[in-house]
Amino acid sequence: MNFRLVFKLTGKTLLVEAGALLLPLLVCLFYRENPLPFLLSIAMTGAVGLALSLIRSNDHFFPREGFFAVALIWLLMSAFGALPFFFSGFFPSYVDCFFESVSGFTTTGASVLTAVEPLPRGILFWRSFMHWMGGMGVLIFTLAFLPKVGGRTQVLVQAEATGPVSSKLVPKTAMSSRILYCIYIVFTAAETIALRIAGMPWFDAITTTFATVCTGGLSVRNLSIAAYNSPACEIIITVFMLLCSLNFALFFLVLTGRVRQALGSDELKFFLLAVVLAVVIVFGNILPMYDTAGHAMRDAWFQVASIVSTTGFATTDFALWPVLPQLILLLLMFLGGCAGSTAGGIKASRILLMLRCAHRSLRRLIHPRSVKVVKLDGKPVDEDTLNTVFVFFLCFMGVLGLACLVVCLDGFSLTTSFTATLACLSNTGPGLESVGPMGNFSAFSALSKWVLSAAMLIGRLEIFPILILLLPSTWRKD
């Protein structure tokens, strides 16, 4: 294990985080708030980052270093990102600060705060900006804005990328990162302007956009998007939640004139079909609860988009809906968005591949000698990738079960405990009952908050980078 290179890369990433903390500091100064929490955080993060980045190392970088680097960087980014919360005095303990920080960077959107509107604007901005940084990936963020980090950077991208298959847009990894961030920034600017035109204040428009394009969901209002009571804002946010649930590589294909190839994506078709079916079922079941069909349809689209994109915004308390719509939203938490998006969950491509594998197995029962290859977008998927998909699903369910067992020790109902764990592991944010869209995670014990924080990190890194570190062979010398 090349620890020196891993620590050096970690140091450079912490320097990027220290630079990012300057933005909420400027917000504090603009609104004449106390800048001390951010000054102390910048000093501590910058000092540690500088010390680590000065370590001399060679460029021997292999997959195990990549997994270790990604896990360590996300952990330390969250730990140092919690410092402004801790120094602000608005959080009762560091575990609450860490939980909020992890929720921000992993774009989960779960919160321990019972009320967010009393918080200073600088703190609220940092909560949302952490979302924006973590949405595309903190390593991709570093690779996009630093000229060179050393080592084989594609290893880092593969360790952090979402979905069963990772591919570069262009041959150079750094250039691929910049292209992704250009698309990301365009979406951010477009939604901010659209929300401002729709009547949302500038500060709210910016922070809400940060939480939307990363499919995060931390709002600056206690009632989330319902606080604005604006159909125009709800429609804009719905559109961008769904857009950012799609594979960003599809947007690159569209920009390069390959529209037919983008629209022919199997995962895209499967994802959109799942969304439309979910909206139809939810709308049909909640219609009797509403005065007008238009309002019911708007809430159905918004909540389905919010949950399947793992954003977690709310325009209504869906925990009060009938059981069937709640079950649909629960299933959407498992599904999540597309591979290569900012959304969480298992990912539509994995679910699609498992369904096609199941279909192939059933066909073999009838035709034992038939040879059928599982394909995605017209290309054969190798058996190793298919095995990895099933291993991922097994590990996902295993982590969900183990984490839920610990959370159940707090004595909440099974629905609260299970949906809280699932919401954290799938990076969705809200669950049902006590952790519903109008609830929060403040009542959980410190142990549960640590476990749920770990679940958020494991879910965002898609399990393997964390579990691989538990293997003795990872640390064994070659």
C-alpha positions in Angstrom: 0.0 0.0 0.0 1.4 3.3 -1.1 0.4 5.3 2.0 2.4 8.4 1.1 0.7 8.9 -2.2 -2.8 8.3 -0.6 -2.0 10.9 2.2 -0.6 13.4 -0.4 -3.8 13.1 -2.5 -5.9 13.4 0.7 -4.0 16.6 1.6 -4.6 18.2 -1.8 -8.3 17.4 -1.5 -8.5 19.0 1.9 -6.8 22.1 0.5 -9.7 22.2 -2.1 -12.1 21.9 0.8 -10.4 24.8 2.7 -10.7 26.9 -0.5 -14.4 26.0 -0.8 -15.0 27.2 2.8 -14.1 30.7 1.6 -17.4 30.9 -0.1 -19.6 30.5 3.0 -17.1 32.9 4.8 -17.9 35.5 2.1 -21.6 34.9 2.7 -21.1 35.5 6.4 -19.4 38.7 5.8 -22.1 39.8 3.3 -24.8 39.2 5.8 -22.7 40.6 8.7 -22.7 37.3 10.6 -20.0 35.9 12.9 -17.2 34.6 10.6 -15.2 32.9 13.3 -16.6 29.3 12.7 -15.4 29.5 9.1 -12.1 31.1 9.9 -11.2 28.4 12.4 -12.4 25.7 10.0 -10.3 27.1 7.1 -7.2 27.3 9.3 -7.5 23.8 10.6 -8.5 22.2 7.3 -5.8 24.1 5.4 -3.1 23.3 7.9 -3.8 19.6 7.8 -4.2 19.6 4.1 -0.9 21.5 3.5 1.0 19.2 5.8 -0.3 16.1 4.0 0.2 17.5 0.5 3.9 18.2 1.2 4.6 14.5 1.7 7.0 13.1 -0.9 5.9 10.0 -2.7 6.2 8.0 -5.9 3.4 7.5 -8.4 2.8 3.8 -7.8 -1.0 3.7 -7.8 -3.1 0.6 -8.0 -6.8 -0.2 -7.4 -6.3 -0.9 -3.7 -4.7 2.6 -3.2 -7.6 4.0 -5.2 -10.3 2.4 -2.9 -8.4 3.4 0.2 -7.9 7.0 -1.0 -11.5 7.4 -1.9 -12.7 6.1 1.5 -10.2 8.1 3.5 -10.9 11.3 1.5 -14.7 11.1 1.9 -14.3 10.4 5.7 -11.9 13.3 6.3 -13.9 15.7 4.0 -16.9 15.0 6.2 -15.0 15.2 9.4 -13.5 18.6 8.6 -16.7 19.8 6.9 -18.4 19.3 10.2 -16.2 21.9 11.9 -18.2 25.0 10.9 -21.3 23.4 12.4 -19.4 22.5 15.5 -18.0 26.0 16.0 -21.3 27.7 15.2 -22.8 26.4 18.5 -26.1 25.4 16.8 -25.5 21.7 17.1 -25.6 19.9 20.5 -22.7 17.5 19.8 -20.0 16.7 17.3 -21.8 13.5 16.2 -24.7 15.7 15.1 -22.3 17.9 13.2 -20.7 14.9 11.6 -24.1 13.4 10.6 -25.1 16.7 9.0 -21.8 17.0 7.2 -21.9 13.4 5.9 -25.5 13.9 4.8 -24.4 17.0 2.9 -21.4 15.5 1.1 -23.2 12.3 0.3 -26.2 14.2 -1.0 -28.5 12.3 1.4 -30.5 15.2 2.8 -31.2 13.7 6.2 -30.9 16.2 9.0 -30.7 16.3 12.8 -32.1 19.8 12.9 -35.6 20.4 14.1 -35.6 23.9 12.6 -33.2 25.3 9.9 -34.5 28.8 9.4 -32.9 30.2 12.7 -29.4 29.2 11.4 -27.1 31.8 10.0 -27.0 32.3 6.2 -23.4 31.2 6.1 -24.1 27.9 7.8 -27.1 27.3 5.5 -25.0 28.1 2.5 -22.3 25.6 3.5 -24.9 22.9 4.1 -26.1 23.4 0.5 -22.7 23.9 -1.0 -21.5 20.6 0.5 -24.3 19.0 -1.5 -23.0 20.6 -4.7 -19.4 19.5 -4.1 -20.4 15.9 -3.3 -22.9 15.5 -6.0 -20.5 14.8 -8.8 -17.9 13.3 -6.4 -15.2 15.0 -4.3 -12.5 13.2 -6.2 -13.9 14.3 -9.6 -14.2 17.8 -8.1 -10.5 17.7 -7.2 -9.4 16.2 -10.6 -11.4 18.9 -12.4 -9.9 21.8 -10.6 -6.3 20.6 -9.8 -3.9 20.2 -12.7 -2.3 17.0 -11.4 -2.8 14.9 -8.4 -0.4 12.1 -9.2 -0.9 8.4 -9.9 -3.4 6.8 -12.3 -6.4 9.0 -11.9 -8.8 6.7 -13.7 -8.4 4.3 -10.8 -9.8 7.0 -8.5 -12.7 7.8 -10.8 -13.6 4.1 -11.0 -13.5 3.8 -7.3 -15.9 6.8 -6.8 -18.1 6.5 -9.9 -21.7 5.3 -9.7 -23.1 2.3 -11.6 -21.8 -1.1 -12.7 -19.7 0.2 -15.6 -17.4 3.3 -15.5 -16.3 4.9 -18.8 -14.5 8.1 -19.7 -16.1 10.6 -22.0 -12.7 11.4 -23.5 -9.3 9.7 -23.2 -8.0 12.0 -20.5 -9.6 11.6 -17.1 -9.0 15.2 -16.0 -10.7 16.4 -19.2 -13.6 14.1 -18.6 -14.0 15.6 -15.1 -14.0 19.1 -16.5 -16.6 18.2 -19.1 -18.8 16.7 -16.4 -18.5 19.8 -14.3 -19.2 22.1 -17.2 -22.5 20.3 -17.7 -23.1 20.4 -13.9 -22.4 24.2 -13.8 -24.7 24.9 -16.7 -27.5 23.0 -15.0 -26.8 25.0 -11.8 -26.9 28.3 -13.5 -30.0 27.4 -15.5 -32.0 26.3 -12.5 -30.9 29.3 -10.4 -32.1 31.8 -13.0 -35.3 29.8 -13.6 -36.2 29.8 -9.8 -35.4 33.5 -9.5 -37.7 34.3 -12.4 -40.3 32.2 -10.8 -40.2 34.4 -7.7 -37.8 32.7 -5.3 -35.3 35.0 -3.5 -31.7 34.9 -4.7 -30.3 33.2 -1.6 -33.1 30.5 -1.7 -32.7 30.0 -5.4 -29.0 29.4 -5.2 -29.1 27.0 -2.2 -32.2 25.2 -3.5 -30.4 24.7 -6.9 -27.3 23.4 -5.1 -29.6 20.8 -3.4 -31.4 20.0 -6.6 -28.7 19.4 -9.2 -26.8 17.1 -6.8 -30.1 15.4 -5.9 -29.4 16.2 -2.2 -32.5 17.8 -0.7 -31.3 19.9 2.3 -33.5 22.9 2.2 -33.2 26.3 3.9 -36.9 26.2 4.8 -38.5 24.2 7.6 -41.3 23.0 5.3 -38.9 22.3 2.4 -40.3 23.3 -1.0 -43.8 23.4 0.4 -42.9 26.7 2.1 -42.8 28.6 -1.1 -46.3 27.5 -2.2 -45.3 28.1 -5.8 -46.4 25.7 -8.6 -43.9 27.3 -11.0 -41.0 26.6 -8.6 -42.2 23.0 -8.0 -42.3 22.3 -11.8 -38.8 23.7 -12.3 -37.4 21.7 -9.4 -39.2 18.5 -10.7 -37.6 18.9 -14.1 -34.1 19.4 -12.8 -34.4 16.5 -10.3 -35.3 14.2 -13.1 -32.6 15.6 -15.4 -29.9 15.1 -12.8 -31.1 11.5 -12.2 -30.0 10.7 -15.7 -26.5 9.5 -16.8 -24.5 12.7 -17.5 -22.8 10.9 -20.3 -26.1 11.1 -22.2 -25.9 14.9 -22.1 -22.4 14.7 -23.5 -23.7 12.5 -26.4 -26.5 15.1 -27.1 -23.9 18.0 -27.1 -21.8 16.1 -29.5 -24.7 15.4 -31.9 -25.3 11.8 -31.0 -28.9 12.3 -30.0 -30.2 9.0 -31.4 -27.5 7.1 -29.4 -28.5 8.9 -26.2 -32.2 8.3 -26.7 -31.5 4.6 -27.4 -30.1 4.0 -23.9 -31.8 1.0 -22.3 -31.3 2.4 -18.9 -32.9 5.7 -19.9 -36.0 3.9 -21.2 -36.3 1.6 -18.2 -35.9 4.6 -15.7 -38.5 6.8 -17.5 -40.9 3.8 -17.7 -40.5 3.3 -13.9 -41.1 7.0 -13.2 -44.3 7.2 -15.4 -45.8 4.0 -13.9 -45.1 5.2 -10.4 -46.7 8.6 -11.1 -49.8 6.9 -12.5 -50.2 4.6 -9.5 -49.5 7.4 -7.0 -51.9 9.9 -8.7 -54.7 7.3 -8.9 -54.4 6.6 -5.1 -54.1 10.2 -3.8 -56.6 11.8 -6.1 -59.5 11.5 -3.6 -57.4 13.4 -1.0 -57.2 16.5 -3.2 -59.7 19.2 -4.3 -58.3 19.3 -7.9 -56.7 16.8 -10.2 -54.0 19.3 -11.1 -52.8 19.7 -7.6 -52.8 15.9 -7.1 -50.9 15.4 -10.3 -48.3 18.1 -9.4 -47.7 16.4 -6.0 -47.5 13.0 -7.5 -44.9 14.1 -10.1 -42.9 16.0 -7.5 -42.7 13.3 -4.9 -42.0 10.5 -7.3 -39.2 12.6 -8.9 -37.9 13.6 -5.5 -37.7 10.0 -4.2 -36.5 8.2 -7.3 -33.8 10.9 -7.8 -33.0 10.5 -4.1 -33.3 14.2 -3.6 -35.7 14.2 -0.7 -37.5 17.5 -1.2 -41.2 17.6 -0.2 -44.3 19.6 -1.1 -46.5 17.5 1.1 -46.3 15.0 3.9 -46.4 11.8 1.9 -46.2 9.9 5.2 -50.0 10.6 5.4 -50.7 9.2 2.0 -52.4 5.7 1.7 -50.2 2.6 2.1 -49.9 1.8 -1.7 -48.3 5.2 -2.6 -46.0 4.9 0.3 -44.9 1.4 -0.8 -44.3 2.8 -4.4 -42.0 5.5 -2.9 -40.3 2.9 -0.8 -39.5 0.8 -3.9 -38.2 3.9 -5.7 -35.7 4.4 -2.8 -34.2 1.0 -3.8 -34.3 1.9 -7.5 -32.6 5.3 -7.4 -31.4 7.1 -10.5 -29.3 6.1 -13.4 -25.6 5.1 -13.3 -23.3 8.1 -13.9 -25.8 10.5 -12.3 -25.8 12.4 -9.0 -28.6 10.2 -7.7 -28.2 7.4 -5.2 -30.0 4.0 -4.8 -29.1 0.7 -6.4 -29.3 2.3 -9.9 -31.6 1.6 -12.7 -28.9 -0.2 -14.8 -28.3 -2.7 -12.1 -32.0 -3.5 -11.6 -32.4 -3.8 -15.4 -29.4 -6.2 -15.7 -30.7 -8.4 -12.8 -34.2 -8.5 -14.5 -32.6 -9.6 -17.8 -30.5 -12.2 -16.0 -33.6 -13.5 -14.3 -35.3 -13.7 -17.8 -32.3 -15.6 -19.2 -32.4 -18.1 -16.3 -36.1 -18.7 -16.8 -35.6 -19.3 -20.5 -32.9 -21.8 -19.8 -35.3 -23.8 -17.7 -37.4 -24.3 -20.8 -34.6 -24.4 -23.3 -31.5 -25.8 -21.5 -29.3 -25.8 -24.5 -30.1 -22.2 -25.5 -27.3 -19.7 -25.4 -28.4 -16.1 -24.7 -26.2 -13.2 -23.9 -27.4 -10.4 -21.6 -27.0 -7.1 -23.4 -27.2 -3.4 -22.4 -27.6 -0.8 -25.2 -27.0 -3.6 -27.7 -23.7 -4.6 -26.3 -23.0 -7.9 -24.5 -22.4 -7.6 -20.8 -19.6 -9.9 -19.6 -20.3 -12.4 -16.9 -17.9 -10.8 -14.5 -19.9 -7.6 -14.6 -23.1 -9.5 -14.1 -21.6 -11.3 -11.1 -20.5 -8.0 -9.7 -24.1 -6.6 -10.0 -25.5 -9.5 -8.0 -22.7 -9.2 -5.4 -23.5 -5.5 -5.1 -27.2 -6.3 -4.5 -26.3 -8.9 -1.9 -23.9 -6.6 -0.1 -26.5 -3.7 -0.3 -29.1 -5.9 1.4 -26.6 -7.2 3.9 -25.5 -3.7 5.0 -29.1 -2.6 5.1 -30.0 -5.5 7.4 -27.1 -5.1 9.8 -27.4 -1.3 10.1 -31.1 -1.7 10.7 -30.5 -4.1 13.5 -28.4 -1.5 15.3 -30.8 1.3 14.7 -33.7 -0.9 16.0 -31.9 -0.8 19.4 -33.3 2.8 19.9 -36.8 1.3 20.3 -38.5 3.1 17.4 -41.1 1.4 15.3 -39.9 -1.0 12.6 -41.2 1.4 9.9 -39.2 4.3 11.3 -36.0 2.2 11.9 -36.1 0.4 8.5 -36.9 3.5 6.4 -34.4 5.6 8.2 -31.7 3.1 7.4 -32.8 2.7 3.8 -33.1 6.4 3.3 -29.4 6.8 4.5 -28.0 3.9 2.6 -29.8 4.9 -0.6 -28.9 8.6 0.0 -32.6 9.5 -0.2 -33.0 11.5 3.0 -36.6 11.2 4.3 -38.2 8.0 5.3 -41.6 7.3 6.9 -43.3 8.1 10.3 -40.8 9.8 12.6 -38.2 10.3 9.8 -40.8 11.4 7.2 -40.6 14.6 5.1 -41.7 16.7 8.1 -39.6 14.8 10.6 -35.9 14.5 11.3 -33.2 12.3 12.8 -32.5 14.2 16.0 -34.2 11.6 18.3 -31.8 8.8 17.4 -29.0 7.8 19.8 -25.3 8.7 19.2 -24.6 5.1 18.2 -27.4 5.1 15.6 -26.2 8.4 14.2 -22.7 7.0 13.7 -24.1 3.9 12.1 -26.4 5.9 9.8 -23.5 8.2 8.9 -21.5 5.1 7.9 -24.5 3.9 5.9 -24.6 7.2 4.0 -20.9 6.9 3.2 -21.2 3.3 2.2 -24.2 4.0 0.0 -22.6 7.0 -1.7 -19.4 5.1 -2.5 -21.5 2.1 -3.6 -20.3 -0.3 -0.9 -17.2 -1.9 -2.5 -14.6 0.8 -1.6 -15.5 0.4 2.1 -15.9 -3.4 2.1 -12.7 -4.0 0.2 -10.8 -2.2 3.1 -12.1 -5.0 5.4 -10.3 -7.7 3.4 -6.9 -8.8 4.9 -5.5 -9.2 1.4 -6.0 -5.4 0.8 -3.3 -4.7 3.4 -1.0 -7.6 2.7 2.3 -6.8 1.1 2.8 -8.0 -2.5 
